[in-house]
Amino acid sequence: MIVIIKTERLQLVEFDTKYALDLLELWSDFEVIKYTYMSLLNSINECKCKIEMFINYTDEKFPNNFVILLDNKAIGIIGSPIINMENENFGLYYQLSRTYWGQGYISEAAKAYIQYLKDVFPNAIINADAVSINSASIAILKKLGLKQTHIEKEGFTFNNLKLDLVKFTNDVYVK
């Protein structure tokens, strides 16, 4: 296990199938994934396939997808889809097992991850979104210093309901 990012309580490590059982707990919980584009997973094999997908989406030169460890247990994930490497434009995503909600773990991991991103790409533009009814995620994005840019009306579909997406960025040029 190579620790890429370390915080006071957490370690961010690259994806590995050895975390499949812990991540199955995360990805088989409807409350965790309901505001994402992921489907519920039901087996270790499905989980291993999902982990392999994350490994395949990780840039070789810039690790951008991580498992969040607390005391060597995988409690969540965090990372950034690369929108445009040349323009240093990245997304931001995170998920945390429900057992660990409300304890500041995502804020801690995201703050460290953003610093890591800025260390590698000093002019990084970070974009994120949250479903408008996901007040916890909106609060986290604001706490990280991201600014709301606009609301994409009906930008997310959940159980055949169309929900608004609140868009955020750290781009100083956005007014």
N, C-alpha and C positions, 0 to 999 in steps of 0.2 A: 504494500500500500504506500503510494507516494502522496504525502500531504502537500497540496498546492497552496492552500490558504488555511491559516490557523487564527482563531479568535480566542477570546478568554475561555469560552466553553465548548467551542465547536471546531471541527476539522472539515474542510471541503476537499474531497478526493475525487479522482476520476471514476466514472462509472465502471462497474465490474459485476459480473454475474454472481459473485459471492454475496452480494447484497440482495439477491432476489427475494428471499423470504421476508426481510424487513420491508422492501419496496412493495411486495404484494400486499402487505398490511395497508400501505399508503394508497395504492392504486385499486384496491378492492373496496374502498370506502366511498360510497356515493357522495357524502358530504364534502370530501376532499376534492373530488374531480368534477363536481357538477358544473362549475363555471370554467371548465377547460374544454378543449376539443378532444379529450381522451375518452375512450370507452372503459367501462369497468372491466377489470381483469379478474379471472376466476381460478387461475392455476399458476404454479411455478413456471411451467413452460411458457405460458403467455407472458409472464413477467420477464423471463430471460430474453424472449424475443424483443420486448420493449426496451430492455437494457441494451441489447445489441443495436437497436435503432439509435439510441442516444450515443453509443460509442461511434457508430458510423457517421453521425452528424457532428461529431467533435472534430474541430479543425486540428490537423497534425501539428501545426506550428504554434497554435494558440489554443490551449485547452479552454473550452467555453461551456462545458456541461459538467456539473458536479453533483455528487451525493453529499448530503449534509450528515455528518456523524456526530453523535453525542455519546461519549463513553463507548466508542466502537460500535454503536448501533446506528443503522441508517434510519434517520427520522424524517428526511425530506430530500428535495432536490432543488437546485438553483442553476441558472445559467443564462446564456444569451444567444438567441439565434443571431447569426451574422446576417445583417440586412445588406450591408455594402462595406466590405473590408477596406477598399481604397478610400472611402469617405469616412471611415471609422464610425459607421452607423450600426448600432446593435439594438436588439430587443432585450427584454428582461422577463424572466419567468421564475416562479418558485411554487413549490407545494410542500406542505408540512403535514405529517400524521396528526390526526385530530387530538391525540393524547397530549401533544405538545403545544397546542394552540394557546395563545394568551400569555406566553412566558418570554416573549421577546426574541425567540430564536430566529425567526425569519428576518426581523429588522437587523439583528446582529450579523447574520450570514450575508444579507443583501448589502449592508454597509461595507463589509469586508470585500465582497465580490466586486462592488462598484470601484472600490479603491484599487483592487487588482487590475480591473479593466483600465482604469485611468493611468495606472503605472505603465502599462504596456502601450496604451493608446491615449496620450495626454489630451487629445481633442475629441475623445469619444463622445458621440451623441447616443444617448440611451433613451429608448422609447419603450413604453409599457402601456398596458391597458388593463382595465378591470371592468367587469360587468357592473352596471350602475347600482344594483341592489347588493353588491358585495362590499359592504361598508368597511369591513376589516382590511381588505386588500387596498381599497382606496386610501384608508388611513396610513397604511404602511408606505405606499408610494409617496404620499405627502410628507411623511416623516423622513423619508430618504432625500427630500429636497427636490423631487421631481415636480414640475409644474403642469397643471391641467391645461391642455391645449384646446380640446373641443370634445363634443359628445357625438359619437357616430350612432345615429338613430337606427334602432333595430339591427345593430351590427353583430349580434350574437343570438343564436337560436338554442333554446333550452327546452326540452320536452314540448316541442312545437310552439313554444312561446318565443316571440322575438323581443329581445332585451337590448337596451342601449349599452354601448361601450364607452367608458370614459377614458380618453386618451391622455397620456402624460409624456413629458420629455424633460431632459435637462438642457436642451439646446437653448443657449442664451439669446439666439436670434429670433426665437419665437416670441411674439408679443401677445 
